[in-house]
Amino acid sequence: MLILTRKPGQVLKIAPLESVNPATPIGELFRDGPIEIVVTKIQGTQVRLGINAHASFLVLRDELTDPRAELVTIRRRSVMSK
């Protein structure tokens, strides 16, 4: 499970990895079940979210994107390996 803290107005994006073939049946992407987002903590104006998704999805914090550079992504697997 990936854990992220968000404040009002901050964005979180979930999308298939670029390596996923667009012809992949939707059922294959969700073979392990739906994307699950769990509120794990609320403190003041912050909410902590836990995200479970198939490894073919990426979870992207909007503030890590730079339109002039390659997207910096956070993948569920990289967090789970720590």
C-alpha positions in Angstrom: 0.0 0.0 0.0 1.3 3.4 -1.0 0.7 6.1 1.7 0.4 9.8 0.7 -0.6 12.9 2.6 -2.6 15.5 0.7 -3.7 19.0 1.6 -6.6 20.9 0.2 -6.1 21.6 -3.5 -3.3 19.0 -4.0 -3.8 16.5 -6.8 -3.2 12.8 -7.0 -3.3 11.0 -10.4 -3.7 7.3 -11.1 -3.1 6.1 -14.6 -1.9 3.0 -16.5 1.9 2.8 -17.0 3.1 3.9 -20.4 4.3 0.4 -21.0 0.7 -1.0 -20.8 -0.6 -1.8 -24.2 -3.8 0.3 -24.9 -5.4 -2.8 -26.3 -5.1 -4.5 -22.9 -8.6 -5.6 -21.8 -9.9 -3.6 -18.8 -10.5 -6.8 -17.0 -6.8 -7.6 -17.1 -5.9 -4.3 -15.5 -8.3 -5.0 -12.7 -7.7 -8.7 -12.3 -6.6 -8.3 -8.7 -9.6 -6.1 -7.9 -10.4 -2.4 -8.1 -8.1 0.4 -7.2 -8.6 0.9 -3.4 -8.2 4.3 -1.7 -8.4 4.3 2.1 -8.4 7.3 4.3 -5.9 6.3 7.0 -5.7 9.6 9.0 -7.2 13.1 9.0 -5.3 15.8 10.9 -6.3 19.4 10.5 -6.3 20.2 6.8 -4.3 17.1 5.8 -5.7 13.7 4.8 -3.5 10.6 4.6 -4.5 8.2 1.9 -3.5 4.6 1.4 -3.7 3.4 -2.2 -3.8 -0.2 -3.4 -3.6 -0.7 -7.2 -2.3 -3.3 -9.6 1.4 -2.9 -10.5 0.4 -1.8 -14.0 -0.9 1.5 -12.6 1.2 4.4 -11.5 0.3 6.9 -8.7 1.5 10.4 -9.5 1.7 13.3 -7.1 0.9 16.3 -9.3 3.7 18.5 -7.7 6.3 16.0 -9.0 5.5 16.7 -12.6 7.4 19.1 -14.7 6.0 19.7 -18.2 9.6 20.3 -19.5 10.9 17.0 -18.1 9.9 13.3 -17.9 7.3 12.6 -15.3 8.5 11.5 -11.9 6.4 8.6 -10.8 5.8 6.8 -7.6 5.0 3.2 -8.1 3.3 1.0 -5.6 6.1 -1.6 -5.9 8.9 0.8 -5.1 7.2 1.9 -1.9 6.4 -1.7 -0.9 10.0 -2.8 -1.3 11.2 -0.4 1.4 
